[in-house]
Amino acid sequence: MTSLVEVIARALVSKPDEVSVTEEVNGKDVLIKLRVADDDIGKIIGKTGRIAKALRTVVKAAAVRENLRVTVEIVED
C-alpha cells in the first residue's frame, strides 16, 4: 500500500524527493502517513479536499483485495 501512495504522491507534487510515506499495521487496520514539502500540501489536498479524497478512495479499493482496512493521513510538520 505504501508504494501505491508514494507513486501517486510523487506524480502530484513539485518536490518528489521530499515525499515520505510510513505505514503502521495493527492487525487488519493499516495507517499510512504521507508527508510532503510544505509547498506541496495544497497539491495533495486539492480544492475542497478532492485530491485527498480520491487518493483515499484508490487506496481503500486496493485494500479490499487484501482484506485490510486502510486509513491515509496527510501529516503536516
N, C-alpha and C positions, 0 to 999 in steps of 0.2 A: 504494500500500500504506500509506503513512503516514497518509493521510486516513482509511482504514478503522480503523487502530489508534487514531487520535485520537478519532474519533467514539465508538468503544466505550469507551475510557478515560474520556472526559468524562461519559458516561452513568453510569459506575460510582462516580466519586469525589464527595466533597462540596465540593471546591475545583476546579472545572473550569478556572478561569483559570490554574492552575499546572501544567496538563498540557503537556508538551513532548515532541515526537516528532521524532527526526532519523533520517536514512537514509544509509547508506554502501553504495555499489554497487561491486562488484568483479567485472566480467563478468556471469555469471548468478547470482552469490551476492549477496544483499542482507542487510545487517544493520540492523535497526530498533531504535533505542534509545528506550525510553519512560521519561520522568521524571515523577514526580508529587510532590505535597507529602508530607512525612514522615508526616503523619497518615493519608494515604490509601494507603500502601504495602500495608497489610493488606487493604484493599478490592480492590486489583488482584490480589494474590496469592491471596487466599481461603484457606479452610480446607484444609490439606494441599496447597495449590497448584492447586486445582481450577479457579479462575477463570483463572489464568495459563495453565494447560494448554489450556483451552477457547479463550482468545484466540489462542494459538499455532496451534491446530488450524484455526480460522477463517481466519487469515492464510495458512497453508500451503495450504489449499484454494483460496483466491483466487489464490495464486501459481502453482499448477499450470496455471491457464488461460493465464498469461503465460509459461509455461515458465521459471520462476525458482525458485531455492532461497532461501527467506526464513527468517531467524532473528530472533526477537523477544527482546530483552534488556531486563529491567527494571532500571534503574540507580538506585542509592541514592547520595545525595550525602554 
